[in-house]
Amino acid sequence: MNYFPPKFRSSTSTKYGYGQHALITVSDPSPVEFRQASRDMHVIVLQPIKMPDLKQTFTQDYFGELVDAGKVRVDPRHFDEAWQRVRRLNPDLEDGTALPADQAAHIEFYRRLVHRIEEMRIAKETSLTDKALKISIGKAYMEIFTALTANRQAQTKRRGLEQDIPRVPTPGTFRRYRRRLLELNGERLALRDRRHALSGNRTPRIEDPVVLALLRQFTRSYLDSNRPSMKTVYNQMKAHFGTLNDDRKANGQPELKLPSPSTLERSIRKLAKSEKILARYGEAALKKTLKVSGPQELATRAGERVPTDNWRTHLMTKEMPASFWAGVEEKWRDELGNVRLNFCLSICQATKVVLGIRISQNGDTTTTLRTLEMVCRDKTDIAIAAGCSSTWDHACTPEIVPFDNGSEIANAIMQNACRELGSEDEIGIAGEPNGRPVVERFFRTADIQFLPLFTGRTFSNVVERGDYESGKMASLFAKTLSDAFIRWVVDVYHNEPHAALGGETPNDAWARCNDEEGVCSPPTPDQMRAIFGFMDRRRIGNQGIRFMGLRYRSYALALLRAQIGQGDVIIKADLENLGAISVRSREAGSPWIVAECESEEFEGVSAERWIEVVKGLRARYAAQAKLREGIVLEALRALKRMGDEAAKAAGIGPTTLTDETIRKAEKKLFNAFVIELPSRRRKAAEEFVARRDAAPVAQPAVTSATDAGPETDGPQATGRRRGLGRGKFLKGA
């Protein structure tokens, strides 16, 4: 069935043919040069250049396949004598496309002028005499100039009228132009002013082969990793020539003429730039200066690729207040003066939205892990604490997390976190920052737009810094820097048009991607704790698991102890919320279960705040071995009223507690720390044991790290999770 209307015809295959001046190179398989002998609609006959008596016939269909495969290369004017003469007269040009714009415009103007006067001469309106040409040149000049000026008025106003007006040629110049065009078959380059190409004396200045060899030798000595200057190389050459001339003079030989400094300089400048950079600065500098970056991995969905990297900010900051450095080891506090902070950042490659930022004194694994955790959390509370007007509710489970090769990132801890999160970690090539262009470009944007707002910049190098004294000019506390950076990211960067997004803002790009394909939802709180929490080993005692002086227990934990007895278990604790912990046995593939704190007041309490509470209580009640629960909770409530999540409001600052800090606090503060519970708590133990004995033995309802959900305590679970006694908690379980 013919789907085309009757008045249209389907296209036919192309039939190839070339002029008599064409050079045809066919690579089938090795390159062979031909000239066309003949052709028709079915075949094309080619004549080899090296064996003109032989001819080779190609069908038009087969020749078309060679053309489509890129195996045919054609130089249409290779055997044109006029074109070859033009190329010899212009050795600095391959063709007319390499001409500067002003030269090309003037050549075209004079070519039109010659053609117009030639038309007038054929029409018997003028002749080639001086008297006739003076009149006709002026008339033709004004016609062509008026027509061209009408099409480029804007350019004329912008660049200046004098630059665009070619000179009016004299009759003698016109006849020379006409003669060149006739001799060279109208080639436009025949009218070029060749003084630009032929200027300069190209005669070799040095003819002595010994001097030339020495000049080349000292030119190569400039390629040294010690980076000698041209003056140093010339002084070395001068001393060497002096020694040679003394020996030649003693032997009755003529002295060698020392090349001038400018001669050596020109010889050095002729060396390839890549060769000079490689020899003097190394391979890394060569890659950074002259490499061509390959295409980056494409990301089209929000959260599809979330590259993460560290950046040492080019800004000196003042020593942080003690409250800001809470949780940081004391040895660092004593050594802090003016410091340059490290920013760890995660950014969505598809939308350019910043998903996680953490500040630390030095890049480490803990900071990177907290940054990845921040990607999965709603950060609006951090933005509110920093005074932002926009929300920062972007959260997702990243599909791919590209890292660099830094030891603080490329390690087993980060790889395990990505695996449990369900993400794929991607380790880039060492020394290739272009593998993460989005995050590297963000650091550059922050360096250009954000850091100049403050004093104390260190700049990228000493040359750029000059006499600027960064340490003396440091005026910004790191807490202020943290809040200011959050405000710049959330209110400015996320709401400004981004060139890589085609003028779309990162917030709009996130909304668009969210509407089109959605994002992978972040993990549940139990999953987050199991993936990013503080990990340690504990034993399940009669009162559950003890962590930081608190007791954690659940029905599933009781069943787990019945299975493993006195064996160790692995715990994960969210240091921002001590209300519950995750527990699992040490067997491979075992699921996570949730154990809740016996006191509801610890829901939402951070480990940092709890440490401060215990420090105060230790100092105030040093003589008491046990503290009543009311005293502890009242101190906790007072700190809540004073701080109201001060650590959380700090946002991205360096308040992250390290694993070593937690272990030291447990050893010093919580080793003998006991909270005396009210007697009413003990009455629930008998009910728990009775319900447990009446219930059939069942596997605990657990929550895995990759498929977490709300904990269920089985058919006989207690109605209140707090109704568990102390002494008989796990008796007989």
PLY file of the C-alpha trace (Angstrom):
ply
format ascii 1.0
element vertex 733
property float x
property float y
property float z
element edge 732
property int vertex1
property int vertex2
end_header
0.00 0.00 0.00
1.35 3.42 -0.96
1.11 5.84 1.97
2.39 8.84 0.00
-0.03 11.18 -1.77
0.01 10.88 -5.58
1.72 14.25 -6.10
4.80 13.18 -4.04
7.54 10.77 -5.10
9.69 8.65 -2.81
13.37 9.64 -2.83
15.92 7.62 -4.81
19.40 6.61 -3.73
22.19 9.15 -4.29
24.41 8.74 -7.37
27.96 10.00 -6.85
30.19 11.85 -9.29
33.17 14.20 -9.03
34.87 16.81 -11.17
38.17 16.49 -13.01
40.11 18.27 -10.24
38.96 16.01 -7.38
41.28 13.68 -5.47
39.30 10.69 -4.15
40.83 8.60 -1.35
39.11 5.26 -0.75
40.07 3.23 2.35
38.94 -0.28 1.44
40.75 -1.46 3.47
43.99 0.55 2.99
43.85 4.13 1.61
44.23 4.41 -2.20
44.12 7.71 -4.12
41.99 7.96 -7.29
40.77 10.34 -9.95
37.40 9.87 -11.59
37.58 8.38 -15.09
33.85 8.16 -15.84
30.48 7.55 -14.23
26.84 6.88 -14.95
23.76 6.17 -12.89
24.87 2.58 -12.21
28.67 2.65 -11.73
31.56 5.01 -11.05
34.97 4.27 -12.61
38.05 5.49 -10.73
41.64 5.71 -11.95
44.44 5.09 -9.39
46.94 7.94 -9.19
50.00 5.69 -8.93
48.82 3.28 -11.65
46.86 5.43 -14.15
46.61 2.61 -16.71
44.44 0.58 -14.35
40.85 1.37 -13.60
38.58 0.20 -10.84
34.83 0.06 -11.14
32.44 0.51 -8.19
28.71 0.12 -8.32
26.87 3.21 -7.12
25.23 1.22 -4.31
28.54 -0.19 -3.02
30.24 3.19 -3.33
27.37 4.68 -1.31
28.02 2.12 1.42
31.69 3.20 1.51
30.64 6.84 1.79
28.24 6.07 4.63
30.97 4.13 6.44
33.32 7.14 6.24
35.80 5.34 4.00
35.74 7.96 1.20
37.56 11.29 1.55
37.41 13.89 -1.25
39.55 16.96 -1.96
37.49 18.59 -4.75
40.23 21.04 -5.92
43.38 19.03 -5.40
44.36 19.04 -9.12
43.19 22.60 -9.80
46.32 24.51 -10.86
44.87 27.87 -9.87
43.97 26.61 -6.40
47.43 25.14 -5.91
48.99 28.47 -6.83
46.76 30.23 -4.33
47.87 27.81 -1.61
51.53 28.39 -2.46
51.00 32.14 -2.32
49.35 31.82 1.12
51.44 29.24 3.00
50.05 30.32 6.38
46.49 29.35 5.43
44.86 26.01 4.71
41.84 27.65 3.09
39.88 30.87 3.21
38.05 29.93 6.39
41.18 30.68 8.44
41.15 34.36 7.45
40.43 36.99 10.13
36.96 38.50 9.81
38.17 41.97 8.74
40.45 40.55 6.01
37.68 38.30 4.68
35.26 41.23 4.55
37.68 43.43 2.58
38.52 40.63 0.11
34.81 40.02 -0.56
34.26 43.77 -1.03
37.01 44.09 -3.66
35.85 40.92 -5.44
32.37 42.41 -5.81
33.90 45.66 -6.97
35.88 43.93 -9.75
32.81 41.97 -10.87
30.62 45.09 -10.96
33.09 47.12 -13.04
33.59 44.13 -15.34
29.84 44.10 -15.93
29.99 47.82 -16.70
32.89 47.24 -19.12
31.00 44.47 -20.95
27.98 46.82 -21.21
30.28 49.46 -22.80
29.71 51.82 -19.85
33.41 52.10 -18.99
36.90 51.01 -20.03
40.19 50.14 -18.32
41.77 53.57 -18.80
42.65 55.66 -15.79
40.16 58.39 -16.72
37.23 55.96 -17.14
38.14 53.87 -14.08
38.26 56.87 -11.72
34.58 57.50 -12.46
33.39 53.88 -12.57
35.31 52.84 -9.42
33.66 55.61 -7.40
30.20 54.72 -8.73
30.56 50.97 -8.14
32.16 51.57 -4.73
29.16 53.56 -3.48
26.67 50.98 -4.80
28.37 48.07 -3.02
29.11 50.03 0.17
25.49 51.21 0.48
24.15 47.67 0.04
26.55 46.18 2.60
26.06 48.97 5.15
22.31 48.40 5.22
22.92 44.81 6.43
25.45 45.62 9.15
24.46 48.92 10.72
24.55 47.48 14.22
28.07 46.12 13.71
29.26 49.42 12.26
28.00 51.35 15.28
29.55 48.89 17.70
33.01 48.54 16.17
33.50 51.99 14.64
32.93 53.18 11.09
36.61 53.50 10.18
37.37 49.83 10.74
34.69 48.59 8.33
35.30 50.91 5.35
37.83 49.53 2.84
39.96 51.94 0.88
38.93 53.08 -2.57
41.43 51.40 -4.94
43.32 53.39 -7.54
42.95 52.44 -11.23
46.34 50.67 -11.12
45.36 48.68 -8.02
42.03 47.76 -9.63
43.77 46.45 -12.76
46.08 44.35 -10.53
43.10 42.90 -8.72
41.40 42.10 -12.03
44.53 40.44 -13.41
44.92 38.23 -10.30
41.33 37.03 -10.47
41.69 36.20 -14.17
44.94 34.31 -13.64
43.63 32.32 -10.65
40.13 31.50 -11.98
38.38 33.92 -9.66
39.78 32.51 -6.40
38.94 34.98 -3.65
42.33 34.55 -1.90
43.95 36.05 -5.01
42.99 39.49 -3.61
44.57 38.90 -0.21
47.31 41.26 0.93
50.09 38.67 1.22
52.42 40.98 3.09
50.93 39.56 6.31
51.94 36.04 5.31
55.36 36.84 3.87
56.56 39.39 6.43
59.67 38.64 8.50
63.13 37.47 7.66
63.10 33.68 7.76
66.76 33.24 6.92
68.48 31.14 9.64
70.63 33.37 11.87
72.93 30.59 13.08
74.73 28.49 10.49
77.46 26.89 12.62
76.28 23.30 13.38
78.25 23.23 16.66
76.50 26.37 17.92
73.14 25.00 16.82
73.77 21.73 18.68
74.76 23.59 21.85
71.73 25.85 21.57
69.44 22.82 21.32
71.22 21.21 24.29
70.69 24.19 26.58
67.17 24.66 25.30
66.41 21.12 26.52
68.03 21.89 29.88
65.12 24.23 30.52
62.97 21.07 30.84
64.03 20.35 34.42
61.96 19.62 37.52
64.07 22.23 39.38
62.40 24.83 37.10
65.40 26.99 36.14
64.58 30.39 34.70
65.56 31.40 31.17
68.17 33.75 32.63
69.73 30.89 34.63
69.88 28.67 31.54
71.48 31.48 29.53
74.13 32.08 32.22
74.96 28.36 32.17
75.24 28.43 28.38
77.40 31.56 28.53
79.81 29.91 31.00
79.98 26.77 28.83
80.76 28.80 25.71
83.49 30.64 27.60
85.18 27.36 28.57
84.92 25.99 25.01
86.32 29.17 23.46
89.31 29.12 25.81
90.12 25.57 24.70
89.58 26.38 21.01
91.75 29.47 21.27
94.57 27.39 22.81
94.27 24.92 19.91
94.22 27.66 17.29
90.56 27.18 16.36
88.09 30.03 15.77
85.85 31.01 18.66
82.18 30.05 18.75
79.70 32.92 18.63
77.48 32.98 21.71
73.75 33.19 20.80
71.91 36.19 22.25
69.43 35.88 25.16
66.53 36.55 22.80
67.67 33.67 20.56
67.63 31.26 23.50
64.25 32.61 24.61
62.73 32.08 21.16
64.13 28.55 21.06
62.60 27.74 24.46
59.25 29.22 23.51
59.11 26.91 20.48
59.05 23.88 22.80
55.67 22.22 23.11
53.65 23.55 26.03
52.77 20.04 27.16
56.44 19.07 27.19
57.36 22.07 29.35
54.56 21.50 31.86
55.28 17.76 32.14
59.03 18.22 32.69
58.83 21.20 35.07
55.59 20.56 37.02
54.76 16.88 36.61
52.00 14.74 35.20
49.30 16.00 37.58
49.82 19.60 36.46
49.77 18.50 32.81
46.42 16.75 33.29
44.97 19.72 35.12
46.14 22.24 32.51
45.72 20.54 29.15
43.48 17.51 29.58
40.14 17.20 27.81
37.43 15.91 30.13
35.20 13.10 29.00
31.41 13.12 29.29
30.00 12.80 32.79
27.53 10.16 33.85
24.02 11.33 33.02
21.45 11.70 35.80
17.81 12.48 35.01
16.02 11.63 38.27
16.19 13.39 41.59
18.46 11.39 43.90
19.72 9.15 41.10
23.33 10.25 41.61
24.43 12.07 44.78
28.21 12.73 44.60
29.91 13.36 47.94
33.25 15.07 48.50
35.27 17.18 50.98
36.44 20.78 50.53
38.92 22.70 52.62
37.35 26.15 52.66
39.51 29.16 51.71
38.48 31.14 54.80
40.09 31.53 58.21
37.62 31.37 61.11
37.96 32.18 64.79
38.12 29.57 67.52
34.66 28.19 68.19
32.77 28.83 71.44
32.85 25.96 73.92
29.17 25.18 73.40
29.75 24.85 69.68
32.58 22.35 70.15
30.67 20.21 72.65
31.54 16.58 72.07
34.90 17.29 70.43
37.99 15.89 72.14
39.69 18.28 74.53
43.08 18.00 72.85
41.62 19.75 69.80
40.19 22.59 71.87
43.62 23.47 73.24
45.19 23.57 69.79
42.49 25.64 68.08
43.28 29.17 67.02
42.36 30.51 63.63
41.43 27.44 61.59
40.27 26.52 58.10
37.25 24.26 58.30
36.45 21.27 56.13
33.10 21.08 54.34
31.70 17.65 53.44
28.93 18.01 50.88
26.42 15.80 49.05
24.55 17.24 46.06
21.93 15.85 43.69
23.49 15.72 40.23
20.20 15.94 38.32
18.68 18.92 40.17
21.79 20.53 41.77
20.01 20.56 45.16
22.34 20.33 48.17
21.17 17.33 50.20
23.77 17.23 52.95
26.48 19.43 54.50
28.67 18.83 57.52
31.50 20.97 58.87
34.52 19.54 60.66
38.04 20.58 61.45
39.42 17.76 59.31
37.64 15.45 56.92
36.97 12.08 58.59
34.74 9.06 58.16
32.33 10.14 60.90
31.66 13.48 59.20
31.15 11.79 55.83
28.77 9.25 57.36
26.74 12.04 58.99
26.61 13.85 55.64
25.19 10.76 53.95
22.71 10.43 56.82
21.67 14.06 56.27
20.76 13.19 52.65
18.02 10.92 54.00
16.58 13.41 56.50
14.22 16.38 56.29
16.43 19.38 57.10
13.75 22.03 57.51
14.40 22.35 61.27
18.07 23.11 60.53
17.03 25.78 58.01
14.61 27.35 60.52
17.30 27.41 63.21
19.63 29.22 60.79
16.96 31.83 59.99
16.12 30.69 56.45
12.96 31.79 54.66
12.81 28.71 52.41
12.30 25.12 53.47
14.95 22.43 53.19
12.73 19.36 53.05
14.63 17.61 50.24
15.24 14.03 51.38
15.61 10.72 49.56
17.45 7.42 49.41
20.25 7.98 46.87
20.57 5.38 44.14
24.29 5.93 43.39
26.79 7.73 45.66
30.02 8.66 43.78
33.02 9.10 46.12
36.62 10.11 45.63
39.60 8.01 46.76
40.15 9.77 50.09
40.75 7.48 53.05
37.95 9.20 54.98
35.45 8.17 52.27
36.71 5.11 50.41
36.60 2.64 53.30
34.59 -0.31 54.53
32.40 1.77 56.86
31.06 3.95 54.05
30.67 1.00 51.70
28.71 -0.96 54.31
26.48 2.07 54.96
25.72 2.39 51.25
25.00 -1.32 50.96
22.61 -1.33 53.92
20.98 1.82 52.60
20.34 0.06 49.30
22.58 2.47 47.37
25.48 1.75 45.07
28.84 3.28 46.00
31.04 4.42 43.13
34.74 5.05 43.81
36.26 7.50 41.33
39.75 7.45 39.83
42.43 9.00 42.05
43.50 12.46 40.92
40.53 12.86 38.56
38.19 15.48 40.11
36.35 15.83 36.80
34.71 12.52 37.68
32.54 14.53 40.13
32.11 17.80 38.20
28.86 18.82 39.91
30.24 18.89 43.45
33.56 20.38 42.32
31.71 23.14 40.49
29.59 23.85 43.58
32.76 24.35 45.64
33.98 26.78 42.99
30.66 28.64 43.09
30.82 28.89 46.89
34.39 30.17 46.67
33.33 32.89 44.21
29.93 33.92 45.57
29.86 33.07 49.30
33.36 33.45 50.76
34.01 37.01 49.46
31.21 38.16 51.82
33.60 37.67 54.79
37.11 38.75 55.74
39.92 36.29 56.37
40.02 34.54 52.99
43.11 32.43 52.32
42.51 32.26 48.53
43.62 29.26 46.48
47.38 30.05 46.48
49.95 32.51 47.81
50.16 34.36 44.50
46.44 35.06 44.49
46.49 36.00 48.19
49.36 38.47 47.81
49.94 40.61 50.93
46.51 39.85 52.39
47.00 38.60 56.01
44.28 35.98 56.37
44.96 35.18 60.04
44.74 38.78 61.21
41.65 39.42 59.11
39.76 36.39 60.46
36.60 37.77 62.08
34.01 35.00 61.74
33.15 32.35 64.30
32.53 28.92 62.85
28.98 28.89 64.28
28.26 32.08 62.34
29.85 30.55 59.25
27.64 27.47 59.64
24.42 29.50 59.83
25.50 31.84 57.04
26.38 28.95 54.74
23.03 27.27 55.38
21.18 30.51 54.58
23.20 31.01 51.40
22.51 27.45 50.23
18.81 27.31 51.15
17.71 30.88 50.35
20.14 31.90 47.59
21.67 28.93 45.76
18.50 26.82 45.66
16.45 29.75 44.29
18.80 31.18 41.66
18.70 30.16 37.96
21.35 27.51 37.27
23.13 27.45 33.90
23.46 23.65 33.92
19.66 23.41 34.35
18.91 25.67 31.41
18.02 28.63 33.67
15.86 26.55 36.01
16.43 26.89 39.76
17.45 23.81 41.79
14.20 24.00 43.78
12.12 24.07 40.58
14.20 21.21 39.11
13.57 19.11 42.23
9.83 19.81 42.02
9.77 18.94 38.31
11.66 15.66 38.78
9.48 14.85 41.77
6.33 15.32 39.69
7.64 13.39 36.68
9.24 10.32 38.25
9.22 10.84 42.02
12.11 10.11 44.39
13.08 7.03 46.34
11.68 7.52 49.85
14.18 7.81 52.73
14.55 4.97 55.25
12.34 4.69 58.33
13.71 5.94 61.69
14.47 2.35 62.75
16.36 1.76 59.50
18.27 5.03 59.90
19.36 4.01 63.38
20.43 0.56 62.18
22.43 2.03 59.28
23.99 5.22 60.67
23.84 4.71 64.44
26.71 4.32 66.88
27.69 0.64 66.87
29.04 -1.33 69.80
28.79 -4.75 71.48
26.76 -5.44 74.59
25.38 -8.35 76.61
21.74 -8.71 77.51
21.48 -8.62 81.28
18.61 -9.22 83.69
17.54 -5.60 83.22
17.97 -5.50 79.45
20.82 -3.73 77.68
22.60 -0.86 79.42
23.85 1.98 77.24
25.05 5.36 78.52
23.58 4.62 81.95
20.13 3.88 80.50
18.30 0.56 80.30
16.71 -0.67 77.08
14.33 -3.62 76.87
11.50 -5.12 74.81
9.62 -8.40 74.44
11.64 -9.28 71.31
14.84 -8.64 73.26
13.69 -11.13 75.93
13.17 -13.79 73.29
16.58 -13.02 71.77
18.27 -13.58 75.12
16.51 -16.91 75.46
18.19 -17.94 72.19
21.76 -16.66 72.69
22.09 -16.65 76.47
25.18 -14.70 77.62
26.49 -14.10 74.10
27.32 -10.64 72.82
24.92 -8.73 70.62
25.47 -5.77 68.32
23.67 -2.53 69.12
23.09 0.59 67.05
22.14 3.86 68.77
20.99 7.12 67.23
23.07 9.75 69.04
20.40 12.35 68.27
17.64 10.28 69.88
18.26 7.99 72.86
14.62 6.88 73.02
15.41 3.47 71.49
18.26 1.34 70.15
18.50 -1.38 67.52
19.84 -4.82 68.48
20.76 -7.94 66.56
22.77 -11.09 67.18
26.24 -11.55 65.73
25.11 -14.24 63.31
25.38 -13.20 59.66
22.07 -12.08 58.20
20.30 -11.83 61.54
17.57 -9.13 61.67
17.50 -5.97 63.76
15.05 -5.63 66.63
14.12 -2.51 68.57
14.64 -2.06 72.31
13.12 1.05 73.90
14.40 3.08 76.83
12.57 2.43 80.09
11.97 6.18 80.51
9.77 7.96 78.00
11.51 11.26 78.75
14.51 10.23 76.65
12.54 10.23 73.41
14.27 12.88 71.25
17.12 13.48 73.74
20.56 13.59 72.12
23.64 11.89 73.54
25.38 15.25 73.71
22.67 16.72 75.96
22.57 13.58 78.14
26.33 13.78 78.70
26.00 17.40 79.84
23.20 16.42 82.25
25.24 13.61 83.79
28.27 15.87 84.18
26.19 18.35 86.14
24.58 15.67 88.28
27.94 14.06 89.02
29.28 17.36 90.28
26.17 18.17 92.33
25.43 14.77 93.84
28.94 13.33 94.11
28.23 11.74 97.50
25.18 9.78 96.39
25.65 6.36 94.83
22.17 6.33 93.29
20.03 9.16 91.96
16.28 9.13 91.97
14.60 9.23 88.59
12.81 12.48 89.46
16.10 14.30 90.01
17.50 13.11 86.70
14.37 13.96 84.72
14.06 17.40 86.29
17.65 18.18 85.29
16.88 16.95 81.80
13.76 19.13 81.55
15.68 22.18 82.79
18.29 21.67 80.10
15.51 21.33 77.53
14.02 24.65 78.61
17.42 26.35 78.40
18.73 24.88 75.19
15.66 23.53 73.34
17.69 21.31 71.05
20.76 23.55 70.94
22.85 20.84 69.35
20.26 20.27 66.65
19.98 23.99 65.99
23.71 24.08 65.37
22.81 22.41 62.09
25.85 21.39 60.15
28.52 22.40 62.64
31.27 20.17 64.08
29.25 18.81 67.02
29.35 15.20 65.89
30.29 12.84 68.70
32.87 10.29 67.64
32.68 6.64 68.67
35.75 7.07 70.85
34.15 10.02 72.65
31.05 7.94 73.47
33.13 5.05 74.78
35.21 7.39 76.99
32.04 9.00 78.35
30.57 5.59 79.20
33.76 4.59 80.98
34.12 7.78 83.02
30.56 9.04 83.55
28.21 6.06 83.29
30.31 3.24 84.75
28.60 3.40 88.16
25.74 5.71 87.25
22.43 4.27 88.53
18.98 5.79 88.34
16.69 4.70 91.18
13.29 3.93 89.65
10.00 4.39 91.56
8.66 1.23 93.22
5.56 1.25 91.02
7.73 0.21 88.09
8.54 -3.11 89.78
4.94 -4.30 90.03
4.64 -4.98 86.33
7.28 -7.73 86.33
5.01 -10.48 87.67
2.34 -9.70 85.05
4.97 -9.80 82.29
6.33 -13.19 83.40
2.80 -14.62 83.68
1.85 -13.49 80.19
5.14 -14.78 78.80
4.74 -18.26 80.40
1.22 -18.54 79.05
2.25 -17.63 75.53
3.69 -20.17 73.05
7.35 -19.75 72.13
7.58 -17.70 68.93
10.21 -15.96 66.91
10.57 -12.26 67.77
8.96 -9.76 65.43
11.99 -7.89 64.21
12.97 -5.08 61.93
15.76 -5.58 59.41
18.14 -2.91 58.21
16.81 -3.11 54.68
13.11 -3.81 55.32
12.23 -2.05 58.54
8.76 -1.54 59.91
7.02 -0.96 63.23
7.96 -3.44 65.93
5.31 -5.96 66.99
5.61 -7.78 70.26
3.70 -10.89 69.24
0.25 -12.06 70.32
1.05 -11.71 74.02
2.86 -8.34 73.86
2.29 -6.03 76.79
-0.06 -3.12 76.40
2.54 -0.75 77.92
6.14 -0.91 76.82
7.22 0.64 80.14
5.62 -2.05 82.32
8.76 -4.20 82.73
10.27 -4.77 86.17
13.97 -4.76 86.98
14.97 -7.90 88.82
12.66 -10.39 87.08
12.75 -8.86 83.59
14.13 -11.91 81.80
13.85 -14.61 84.45
13.04 -17.95 82.87
12.75 -16.47 79.35
0 1
1 2
2 3
3 4
4 5
5 6
6 7
7 8
8 9
9 10
10 11
11 12
12 13
13 14
14 15
15 16
16 17
17 18
18 19
19 20
20 21
21 22
22 23
23 24
24 25
25 26
26 27
27 28
28 29
29 30
30 31
31 32
32 33
33 34
34 35
35 36
36 37
37 38
38 39
39 40
40 41
41 42
42 43
43 44
44 45
45 46
46 47
47 48
48 49
49 50
50 51
51 52
52 53
53 54
54 55
55 56
56 57
57 58
58 59
59 60
60 61
61 62
62 63
63 64
64 65
65 66
66 67
67 68
68 69
69 70
70 71
71 72
72 73
73 74
74 75
75 76
76 77
77 78
78 79
79 80
80 81
81 82
82 83
83 84
84 85
85 86
86 87
87 88
88 89
89 90
90 91
91 92
92 93
93 94
94 95
95 96
96 97
97 98
98 99
99 100
100 101
101 102
102 103
103 104
104 105
105 106
106 107
107 108
108 109
109 110
110 111
111 112
112 113
113 114
114 115
115 116
116 117
117 118
118 119
119 120
120 121
121 122
122 123
123 124
124 125
125 126
126 127
127 128
128 129
129 130
130 131
131 132
132 133
133 134
134 135
135 136
136 137
137 138
138 139
139 140
140 141
141 142
142 143
143 144
144 145
145 146
146 147
147 148
148 149
149 150
150 151
151 152
152 153
153 154
154 155
155 156
156 157
157 158
158 159
159 160
160 161
161 162
162 163
163 164
164 165
165 166
166 167
167 168
168 169
169 170
170 171
171 172
172 173
173 174
174 175
175 176
176 177
177 178
178 179
179 180
180 181
181 182
182 183
183 184
184 185
185 186
186 187
187 188
188 189
189 190
190 191
191 192
192 193
193 194
194 195
195 196
196 197
197 198
198 199
199 200
200 201
201 202
202 203
203 204
204 205
205 206
206 207
207 208
208 209
209 210
210 211
211 212
212 213
213 214
214 215
215 216
216 217
217 218
218 219
219 220
220 221
221 222
222 223
223 224
224 225
225 226
226 227
227 228
228 229
229 230
230 231
231 232
232 233
233 234
234 235
235 236
236 237
237 238
238 239
239 240
240 241
241 242
242 243
243 244
244 245
245 246
246 247
247 248
248 249
249 250
250 251
251 252
252 253
253 254
254 255
255 256
256 257
257 258
258 259
259 260
260 261
261 262
262 263
263 264
264 265
265 266
266 267
267 268
268 269
269 270
270 271
271 272
272 273
273 274
274 275
275 276
276 277
277 278
278 279
279 280
280 281
281 282
282 283
283 284
284 285
285 286
286 287
287 288
288 289
289 290
290 291
291 292
292 293
293 294
294 295
295 296
296 297
297 298
298 299
299 300
300 301
301 302
302 303
303 304
304 305
305 306
306 307
307 308
308 309
309 310
310 311
311 312
312 313
313 314
314 315
315 316
316 317
317 318
318 319
319 320
320 321
321 322
322 323
323 324
324 325
325 326
326 327
327 328
328 329
329 330
330 331
331 332
332 333
333 334
334 335
335 336
336 337
337 338
338 339
339 340
340 341
341 342
342 343
343 344
344 345
345 346
346 347
347 348
348 349
349 350
350 351
351 352
352 353
353 354
354 355
355 356
356 357
357 358
358 359
359 360
360 361
361 362
362 363
363 364
364 365
365 366
366 367
367 368
368 369
369 370
370 371
371 372
372 373
373 374
374 375
375 376
376 377
377 378
378 379
379 380
380 381
381 382
382 383
383 384
384 385
385 386
386 387
387 388
388 389
389 390
390 391
391 392
392 393
393 394
394 395
395 396
396 397
397 398
398 399
399 400
400 401
401 402
402 403
403 404
404 405
405 406
406 407
407 408
408 409
409 410
410 411
411 412
412 413
413 414
414 415
415 416
416 417
417 418
418 419
419 420
420 421
421 422
422 423
423 424
424 425
425 426
426 427
427 428
428 429
429 430
430 431
431 432
432 433
433 434
434 435
435 436
436 437
437 438
438 439
439 440
440 441
441 442
442 443
443 444
444 445
445 446
446 447
447 448
448 449
449 450
450 451
451 452
452 453
453 454
454 455
455 456
456 457
457 458
458 459
459 460
460 461
461 462
462 463
463 464
464 465
465 466
466 467
467 468
468 469
469 470
470 471
471 472
472 473
473 474
474 475
475 476
476 477
477 478
478 479
479 480
480 481
481 482
482 483
483 484
484 485
485 486
486 487
487 488
488 489
489 490
490 491
491 492
492 493
493 494
494 495
495 496
496 497
497 498
498 499
499 500
500 501
501 502
502 503
503 504
504 505
505 506
506 507
507 508
508 509
509 510
510 511
511 512
512 513
513 514
514 515
515 516
516 517
517 518
518 519
519 520
520 521
521 522
522 523
523 524
524 525
525 526
526 527
527 528
528 529
529 530
530 531
531 532
532 533
533 534
534 535
535 536
536 537
537 538
538 539
539 540
540 541
541 542
542 543
543 544
544 545
545 546
546 547
547 548
548 549
549 550
550 551
551 552
552 553
553 554
554 555
555 556
556 557
557 558
558 559
559 560
560 561
561 562
562 563
563 564
564 565
565 566
566 567
567 568
568 569
569 570
570 571
571 572
572 573
573 574
574 575
575 576
576 577
577 578
578 579
579 580
580 581
581 582
582 583
583 584
584 585
585 586
586 587
587 588
588 589
589 590
590 591
591 592
592 593
593 594
594 595
595 596
596 597
597 598
598 599
599 600
600 601
601 602
602 603
603 604
604 605
605 606
606 607
607 608
608 609
609 610
610 611
611 612
612 613
613 614
614 615
615 616
616 617
617 618
618 619
619 620
620 621
621 622
622 623
623 624
624 625
625 626
626 627
627 628
628 629
629 630
630 631
631 632
632 633
633 634
634 635
635 636
636 637
637 638
638 639
639 640
640 641
641 642
642 643
643 644
644 645
645 646
646 647
647 648
648 649
649 650
650 651
651 652
652 653
653 654
654 655
655 656
656 657
657 658
658 659
659 660
660 661
661 662
662 663
663 664
664 665
665 666
666 667
667 668
668 669
669 670
670 671
671 672
672 673
673 674
674 675
675 676
676 677
677 678
678 679
679 680
680 681
681 682
682 683
683 684
684 685
685 686
686 687
687 688
688 689
689 690
690 691
691 692
692 693
693 694
694 695
695 696
696 697
697 698
698 699
699 700
700 701
701 702
702 703
703 704
704 705
705 706
706 707
707 708
708 709
709 710
710 711
711 712
712 713
713 714
714 715
715 716
716 717
717 718
718 719
719 720
720 721
721 722
722 723
723 724
724 725
725 726
726 727
727 728
728 729
729 730
730 731
731 732
